[in-house]
């Protein structure tokens, strides 16, 4: 309930005079371990100096309320700063007199999610604005691969049997082809040999007939 009330309060800015504070973005989305830049802008005059600027920034979420940054008369103080931001937060001092309060937060964590509110006070007045940062865990943004279902033992055995049968079939076909080729060669050689014998027998018979006919002709003379 307290958190909801704080949200409603922070969504409404309190303007004093013509002094205005704004945020560059109202919502930030980031991934764990990434870096991010948060920025507030406020109205300034040409004679604005560091000593006239005071600000305090808080992080509000369901787990904690912590001081993000505090500036007193242009001087940063870390007495009340949350130790989690002591090393990870940097700010641009040179931009402050231009009306820009810029934070660079490194190595984001999921518990950095929440409302960031900055109250800025100058000689011209005071005002506050907030923005929301949502930091998502790295594994949540990565596509999840469905787990591979284990292969049943029966399917594995069937695969082995089919593979073995295919190998035996290939071997059998190869052997049959070799036997068929050898058979054709033997049959062809035998046919050629038989043909040669028949041809020689025919020649011998023709020669015998010719000799007999020649003898008959001589006897008739």
Residue pairs with C-beta under 8 A, 6 or more apart in sequence:
3 60
3 61
3 62
6 60
6 115
7 60
7 115
10 60
10 115
10 117
10 128
10 130
11 130
13 21
13 127
13 128
13 129
14 126
14 127
14 128
15 125
15 127
16 125
16 126
16 127
17 124
17 125
18 43
18 124
18 125
19 42
19 43
19 122
19 124
19 125
19 126
19 127
20 42
20 43
20 127
21 40
21 41
21 42
21 118
21 120
21 127
21 128
21 129
22 40
22 41
22 42
22 129
23 38
23 39
23 40
23 41
23 129
23 130
23 131
24 38
24 39
24 40
24 41
25 39
25 131
26 131
26 132
27 131
27 132
27 134
28 36
28 38
28 131
28 132
28 133
28 134
29 134
29 136
30 36
30 108
30 133
30 134
30 135
30 136
31 108
31 135
31 136
31 138
31 141
32 108
32 109
32 110
32 135
32 136
32 137
32 138
33 107
33 108
33 138
34 108
35 104
35 105
35 106
35 107
35 108
36 104
36 105
36 108
36 133
37 102
37 103
37 104
37 105
38 102
38 103
38 105
38 116
38 131
38 133
39 100
39 101
39 102
39 103
40 100
40 101
40 102
40 118
40 120
40 129
41 99
41 100
41 101
42 99
42 101
42 120
42 122
42 127
43 99
43 124
44 97
44 98
44 99
44 122
44 124
45 124
48 97
48 99
48 122
48 123
49 74
49 97
50 73
50 74
50 75
50 96
50 97
51 73
51 74
52 73
52 74
52 122
52 123
53 71
53 73
53 74
53 96
53 97
53 120
53 121
53 122
54 71
54 72
54 73
54 120
54 121
54 122
55 69
55 70
55 71
55 101
55 118
55 119
55 120
55 121
56 67
56 69
56 70
56 71
56 118
56 119
57 67
57 68
57 69
57 70
57 101
57 103
57 116
57 117
57 118
57 119
58 65
58 66
58 67
58 68
58 116
58 117
59 65
59 66
59 68
59 82
59 112
59 114
59 115
59 116
60 114
60 115
60 117
61 111
61 113
61 114
61 115
62 114
63 111
64 82
64 111
66 82
66 84
66 85
67 80
67 81
67 82
68 81
68 82
68 85
68 89
68 103
68 116
69 76
69 81
69 85
69 89
69 91
69 103
69 118
70 76
70 77
70 78
70 79
70 80
70 81
71 77
74 96
76 91
78 86
84 109
85 105
88 105
88 106
88 107
89 103
89 104
89 105
89 106
90 103
90 104
90 106
91 101
91 102
91 103
91 104
92 100
92 102
92 104
95 101
95 102
101 118
101 120
105 112
108 135
109 135
110 135
110 136
110 137
111 135
112 133
112 135
113 133
113 134
113 135
114 132
114 133
115 130
115 131
115 132
116 130
116 131
116 132
116 133
117 128
117 129
117 130
118 128
118 129
118 130
119 126
119 127
119 128
120 126
120 127
120 128
